[in-house]
Amino acid sequence: MSKQQKALSPEQYIRQRARKLPIGDCYLTEGWEDCGELMVWVTRCHPQQTYTVGIYLIDTFCCGVKDSHWYFSLDKSDYADLLKKMEECEDLKKVSYEEVHNLIYGVISFAQEGGIEPDSSFNLTQFLLEEDTEDIPLIEYTFGKDGRHCIFADNRLELSAYVTKLQKALGDDFLFVLPDMDKPMEGREYSGFDFTGLSSDETDTERYSFTYTGYPENLSVKYEWLIPLLSNPVNALYLSDESIKSILAVPRDELRKDLEQIVLYETGRTCEEISDECWDNKTDTELLHCIVLLGEVGNEESLSTVLLSLCQNQDYYDFHFGDMAEEAYVPTLYMLGKDHLDKLMEYMKTPGLYSFARIHIVEAVARICRYQPERRLEVIEWFRHLLSFYDGRLETCQCCDGMLIGMLANSLIDMHATELLPEIKKLYDTGLVDEMCCGDFEEVQDEMLHSLSDLSENYPVDIYERYHRLKRWI
């Protein structure tokens, strides 16, 4: 192996070289046509007889790529063990690469018609697939339920997250299903659907109740040219290197204050009701850019502004960030909050917030173990305190709910935080943790003890790398 290859991290290698490796065995779940959900396995073969594997969880009825994972340069023994483990959970059959390629990219296209993008993990795992060009023979599949998008949700919180996107893209032309339903319901019936008959595990979600009245009524910034630059639809999700350099040329503290003012003003303007006209003519990109840029120039005061923006409701996040909230918030929260864990804990203890927003804090704190491994014990104790705080509060959804705990457990798996298994088990023993997030406790424990996964380079902190990564979503 060359010195250049040795210098590449697994993530860099996958992004830069994986497509040059020969394709090996490919598998998918048998019988997926009936259930609509399957696992797809793609192998890349290294010259030194090791294997890199991409595993994709796919929903063909509506959501496309819901999750994906990678395993880098496994030897023959580890590769065989991983395949055996997958075969214990899935009824797999070996297929051609062309079949899995068309299935993955076909279902992504179908999900995008409904306003649903692939899970953010696909930003990296896509490089384990060939580029989607005409060089790949076309195989046509039928997606959806009778050709229509049909979301099968495990609970109301998950349903509401997807329905918002489906309604924007498709109007009422979709179907939805919850576990207690005998058959799918029409999208037009969602607003009038009675959820009161659902079992307790379907309704136990944290109720949003946050209020704040101190937002500025008028926008006042020193560098007014920032506003048209950041709000220009041409710059949606992306700023060129030249634009970034021109912005960063502004005196740091003055730039920070202007960015904070834009965040506060835009948050106050859209924190409650967002009109249909705004949705129909959505061009707002200022907030995403401001959150990203504050990660570069912000300070402790900026952290308070970012956390305030993280206290808003679901419509706010859908309107300003779409599927980009994690991309915007996690690196910024890491950079601004890594030395202020007390403020991040204070946020996690604030009642009545949007549950999905809390996970950005969890992911940011977990990143400390990757970038500052010497602080692992400090991070473990932060999470121990948080899990202990939730003990006794999960039952009443005070500052948490079953979905959040499940997603938190998933982050702790990536950290291999075995020290926290007793605290995790105590919350699982309530029977209220959403096991769809990462499985039951036994699965969490097994993954934490034996998984080959680790905190991946999902969220670069360099400002130029962040925007280059965002550009891939355009």
N, C-alpha and C positions, 0 to 999 in steps of 0.2 A: 504493500500500500504506500502511495506517495506521501510526502510530507504535507502536501496540500490537502489530501484526503483526510489525514490524521487530524488536521486542524479543524475540520468541519464537525459541528455538532450533529446529532442524529436528525434534528429538524432541518438544518441547513442541507445535509446530504439528501434527505428526501426531496426537498424543494428543488435542488439543483441537479441531482444525478439519478434519482429513482427511475425516471422514464427511460433512461439509457440501459437499465437492467432488463434481462429477459423476463418475460411473464411466465410464472410457474402455474401450479394448480389453482383452480378457482372453484368455489363451492357456493351454493345457495340453499336456503331452506325449502324442502319439498312442501307442496300443498299450499304455497303462499297465495294462490289465486283465490282461495276461499276465505282465508283469515285476513288477507290484506297487509300482513306484517311479516317481514322476513329478515334474515341476516345474510349478508353477502361477504364472501371472503376472497381476497385477491392477493396473490403471492408474487413477489419480485425476488429473483435469484441472484445472489452475489457471486463473483468469480471464486471467492474462497469457500464456496459451498455453505454459505449461511443464507438466511431467508428474512426478508422484511415483509410484513403482513399488514394489509389494510382490512379492517372489519367495519362494515357499514350496516346500521340498523335502519331499515327502510319501511315506510308506510305507503303502500300503493293506493290506498283509498283517498288520501288527502295531503299528508304532511311531507312527503318526500323523504329526504335524508334527515332522520331525527337525531342521529348520533353517529359517531365514528371513532375508531381507535386505531392506533398503529403499534406494531412491535418490531423493533429494529434489530436486524442482523442476528437472528436467532440461530443457534447451531441446530444440527439435526435432531438432537434429543429434546431440546426446548421446543422446537417446532412441532415435533410429534406430540409432546405433552399438551401444548396449546390446542392443537387440532383435536386431540382426544377429549379435552375439557369441553370444547365447543360441541362436539358430537354427543356428549352426555346431555347437553341442553337443547340441541337442535337436531332435527332429522335432516342431515345434509346430503346433498348429491353433488358429484363433480360435474361441472359444465364447462363450456367453452368461454374464453374471455369475452368474445363478441356478445354472448348472452348477458353476462353481468354488466358489461359496458352499456349496452342499450337499455337495460333495466334501470340502472342508476341514473343515467342522464335523461332517460325518458320520464322517470318519475319526478326528477328535479324540475323539468319543464312543466309538467302537469301541476306540481305544487305551486310553482311561480305564477301560474294562471290564477291561482287563488290567493296571491299575495304572500305566500309563505316561502321563505328562502331556506336553503340547506342550513343545518346546524353549523355554528361557527367552526367546529372542529374540521369541517370539510375544507376549510381554507388551506389546510396542510395536507390532509389525506387525499385530496384531489390529485396530488402529484404522484400517487401510487397507481393512478389510472392513466391510460393514454389520453392525449388531447381528443376532444370530441370533434373530429373532422370527418370528412367523407371517406377517408381511408378505412374507417371501420365499417364493415358491411352492416346495413340497416336491418334491424329486427324490430317489428312493431308489436307493442304490447297494449293491452287495454287497461286503463287505470280508472280509479274511482269506483263508485257503486252505480252500476248501470250508466257509466260514463259521467257521473256527477261527483263533485267533491263531497265526501262524507266523513266528517270528523268523529271518530270514536274516542271520547274523552273519559278519563278515569274519575274526574271530579269537576265541580263547577269552575274552580279556578283555572284549570287547564282549558276547559271549554271556552270560558270568556276570553282567554288570551287569543285563541284561534279564531273565534267568531268575529272579533273586531277586524282581523285581517281579511277574513272571507267576505264580510259585509262590504268592506271598502273595494275589494276587487270584483266581487260577483253580485253585489246587491243581496237579494234573498235566494239566489239560485244555488243553494247547497243544502245538504242534509246534516243532521247532528244526532248523536246517540250518547246517552249516559247509561251506566250499568243497570239502573232500575227500569229502563225503558224496554218495552216489548218489541218496538220497531223504530226505525229512524223517523225523525220529525223534520218537517220542512224548515228552511231558514227563516221564513216569514213568521213562524210560530215561536221563535226564540224569545222575543220581547214579552210575549204573553204567557210563556210557559211557567207553570207553578212548580217551584222547586221544593215546596214544603214537604212533599211526600218522600223525599230522598232519605236514605239512611244516614245516620250521624256521621259516618266517615266521609260522606259526600258533601256535607255542609260545613264541616269544621275547618274554616279558613279564617285568617285574621281579617277583621272588618276594618276597612280604611276609614279613618276619622281625623286625620291630621289637618290642622288649620294654622294659618299664619297671615298676619295683616300688615307687615312692615315693608312690603315691596315698593320700590319707587314708582310714582305715577308717570314720570317723564324720563326719557332717556337722555342723559347728559354725559358725553365722552369728550376727551381732549382730541383724540385722533379720529375725526369723523369718517375718514376714508376707510376705516376698518369695517364699518357697517355694510356698505355696498359690496366690499370684497368678500366678506364672510356670508352674506345673504344671497350672493349671485348664484342662480341655479346651475350655472356652468361649473361652479366650484363645489357642487353637492358631493359630499363624502371625500373630497380630495382637494388639496392645495399643492400646487407645483413647488419644487424646491426654491424657485425664485421668489414666489409669494411668501413662503415661510421665512426666507432670509430677510425680506423687506419688513415683515411683521416683527421679527426678532431684533431688527435694527433699532426699534423704538426703545427708549430707556426702560429697563426692565420693570421698575416699580410703577411707572406711568402706564405701561402696557397692562400690567397685572390689574390695576385699578379699573381701566377701561373694560377689560374682559369681564371682571366681576360685575360691573354695572350692567353690561349687556345681559349677563346671566340672570341677574336679579330682576331686571325690567321684563325680559322675555318670560321669565317664570311667573311673575305677577300677572302678565297679560294672558297667560294660557293655563293657569293653575286650576281654574274651575271649569267653566264650560267652553268648549271649542266649537265654533259655529260650523254648520255644514258648508258654508262658503269657504271657510278656512281649509277644511278638509279637501274640498274639491279643487282649490287653487294652491295646494300645499307647495311652497317653495322654501320654507324655513330651514335653514341650515346653520344659522348663527350659533345655536346652543351647542351642537355637536362640536363645531370648531373651537368654541370657547372652552369647553371642558377639556378637549385635547390639548389646547395651547396652555391652559393653566397648569397642566402637568409639567410643562417646561419652565414656566416663569412664576408659578404661584408660590405662596408661603402658607403659614398657619391660618392667616385670615382667609386666604383663598379656600382652604380646606373647609372652613365653616360655610362658605358660599356653595361649594360643590355639594356638601352634605345637605344643605337646604334644598338644592335642586333634586337631590335623591329622595326627598320626603314627599314627592308629588304622586298623583294618582296614575292609573294605568293609561288613560287617554293622553296624558302629558307625555309619557314615554313613547307611546305609539306614534304620536304626532311629530315629536322632535327627533326621535332616534330610530324608529322602526325596529329592525333587528340589530342595530348598531350600538345599543346601550352598553353591552359588555365591552365592546371594542373601545368605546369612549371613556367609560368610567374606570375600569379595572386598573389600567396602567397609571392613570392620573391619581386614583385613590392610593395606589401603592406609593407613588413618588411623594405625594403630599402627606400621607398618613402614616408612613412607616415609622416615623419617630414620634407619632402622636396617637398611640394605640388607645389611650384613654378616651380620646374624642370618638374614635371608631366604636369603642364599646358603648359610649353614651348613646350613639346613634342606634346601635342594635337593641338598646334597652328602651328606646322611644316607642310608645304604643301607637297603634293605629296607622302603620305605614303599609305601603304596597309590598306584599311579601316577596315578589320577584326581585324588587330593587335591593333588598337586604343581601341577596347572594353576591352582589358585586363587592360588598365589604368583605365577605368571607373569602372570595377569590383573591382580593387584594392582600389581605393579611397572609394567606397561604403563600403568596409569591415571595414573602420575606424569606421563607425557608429555601427558596431557589437562589435568590440573589444575595442573601446574607445568611448562609447556612450556620454561621456561628451563633445566630440568634434563635435557633430552633427551640431550645428550652423555653425561652421567653414567649415564643409563639404558641407552643403547646399549652403553657399555663394560661395564655389569653383565651384559647379555645376551651380549656377546662373550666375557666370561670364562666364563659358564655353557656356551656352545656349545663352547668350547675344552676345558672340563673333560669334556664328554661325548665328545669325540674320543678314540677308543680304548676307551671304556667301553660304547658302544652295543652292540658285538658280544657282550658278556657280560652286558648288562642290569644294569650296576652304576649305581645311582642314576638310571636312565632306561630307557626302552624305545622301540620304534618308534612306538607310539601317542602317547607324551608328546612326542616330537620333532615329530610331525605336528601336534599341537595347539599346540605352541609356535610352529611356523612360521606357523600360522594367526593367532596373536596378533601376530606380527611383521609380517604382511601389513597388519593394521589400523593398525599404527604406521608403515607405509611405511618400514620399517627397511632400506632398500637397502644401507646400510653393512655389513650382516651377511650379504649374499648369499654371499660366499666361504666363510664358516663354515657356513652352511646347506648349501651345495652339497657340502661335504666330508662331512657326515653323510649326505646323500642318496646320495652315491657308494657308501656301504656296501651299498645295496640293502635296508636294514633299516627304513627309515622307512615308517610306515603311510600310504600315499598316499590312503587313504579319508578322512583327516582334512582335507586341503586340496589334494590333487592331487600330481602329480609335480613335480620341481624347476622344469621349464620353466613350468608353470602358476603355481607360487609366484612365480617371478621376474616373470612377466607381470602377475600380480595386484598385486604390490608396486610395479611401475613405473607401471601404468596404472589401477588400481582407483580408483573414486570413493568407496569406503567409507572410514570412519575410525573411531576409537575412539568409540563412541556412548555416550550417557548411560544405559547399561544398569544401572549400579549407583550410585544416589544416595547421598550420604554424610550428608545431614541425617537425623537419627534419626526425625523424623516422616514424612518422605518415604519412608524405608525401610519403615516399617510400613504406610503407605498402599499402597505397591507390593506388599507381601506380602499385603495384604488381598484383592487380586485373585485370589489362588490359592484362596481359601476357597470 
